[in-house]
């Protein structure tokens, strides 16, 4: 799991570096894919897994935002998730905490 985290951090840094140079680049921080991946069988309170189709839809949305770093997640309960990972509260506006899948 630490190799996975290090690789993702490198991708994040590369996208931010490219952006600082005026180049394009987007990094997507994925939540749990339900059908494939390292986290498919891990239960994280507040998160639901998503299908490959939902993930592709999330990717399409992420690429349209023109943001450097985007998280694609399917929250069951963001308040419950953010109790375990309090720093995530900085990234989701409080008025969207109970928005279900739209947060």
Long-range contacts (C-beta under 8 A, 24 or more apart in sequence): 1-38, 4-38, 12-69, 15-68, 15-69, 16-68, 16-69, 19-68, 25-68, 26-62, 26-63, 26-66, 26-67, 26-68, 26-69, 26-70, 27-68, 27-69, 27-70, 28-58, 28-59, 28-62, 28-70, 28-71, 28-72, 29-69, 29-70, 29-71, 29-72, 30-55, 30-71, 30-72, 30-73, 31-71, 31-72, 31-73, 31-74, 32-73, 32-74, 44-81, 44-84, 45-77, 45-80, 45-81, 45-83, 45-84, 46-75, 46-76, 46-77, 46-78, 46-79, 46-80, 46-81, 46-82, 46-83, 46-84, 47-73, 47-74, 47-75, 47-76, 47-81, 48-74, 48-75, 48-76, 49-74, 50-74, 73-103, 74-101, 75-100, 75-101, 75-103, 78-103
